[in-house]
Amino acid sequence: MTEISLLKSLLSTAGISGHESPVADLIHAHWTPLADEIHLSRLGSIHALKRGTASEPRPRLLLSAHMDAVGMMVAGIEDGFLRLTQIGGLDPRLLPGQPVTIHARQPLQGIIFARPPMLRPDDERKDAAGWDHLLVDVGLTPRQVSQRVRTGDLVSFANEPLELGDGFISGHSLDNRASVAALTLVLEAMHAKRHAWDAWFAATVQEELNYAGAHTSAFALRPDLAIILDVTYGKGAGSSGWEY
C-alpha cells in the first residue's frame, strides 16, 4: 500500500473520539505483521512493540499519535431533521453543506444545512448559524427517521479525501490520521532493522476529549523518551507563517 493510499484509507474510516473502534481495527491490521507484540489498552489505544537488541533491561522509546477524530452526535429529532451536538471542538461555520454518515441501526447518509435566516430570531439573522440552527437532512419522512435514528447516534464526516496539486491532500481527519500514517511508515521502515532500544508505537484514543489515551498509555508503557506526533498551525521552516 502506498503512502497516499494508506492515508486515504485512514481518512475514510470513522473513529470519533471515544468511539474509535473502526479506525482502531484498520490500524491494528496494518501494524500486526510489522510488530513483535501488539495489544490494546483498557481504553482501546493500540500499543505495538519492536524489540531492541541491547541486553535487558533495555531503554524504551515511545512514538505516539492519537487516532481519534472530532465528530458529532444526534442531539434530537425535529420534524424529521436531526439536531446535532459536537464531539471535540468543531467550528459550526464550516458545517453547512458537509455530507455526513449517521451511524444508526443501519448507516444513513445525510447533509448538514443551516436553518434559513428568516426562520431564526431577528437578532440572530445576520450571524453565522450556530449549533441551535444546524440540522441534518437524511431524505426520509419524520416517521421513517423516528424509526431508524435515535438520540445519541454518532455522526461522522463522509466527504472523501481530496488530492490537491503538488502532492498535497485535503481531508477532514488529518488531525491526526496524518501522524498515524507517519507512524505506520516508521514501523515499516524499522521492520527489518536492528536497534538497541525497545520501540513502542502507540495510536491513542480520546485526545479530542480529555487526552485519556495519552495519559494512560504513558503510564502503562513508562518510556525513557517519548516522541509525540500531532498536527497544528505553526511558524517555522516550510510553513506559511500562521501562528497558533
ABEGO torsion letter per residue (X at the ends): XBAAAAAAAAAABBGBBGBAAAAAAAAAAAAAAABABBBBBAAGBBBBBBBBABBOBBBBBBBBBBABBBBBBBAEBBGGBBBBBBBEBBBAAAABGBBBBBBBABBBBBBBBBBBAAABBAAAAABBBBAAABBBBAGBBAAAAAAABBBGBBBBBABBBBBBBGGBBBBAAAOAAAAAAAAAAAAAAAAABBBABBBBBBBBBGAAAAGAAAAAAAAAAGBABBBBBBBBBBBEBGBAGBBX
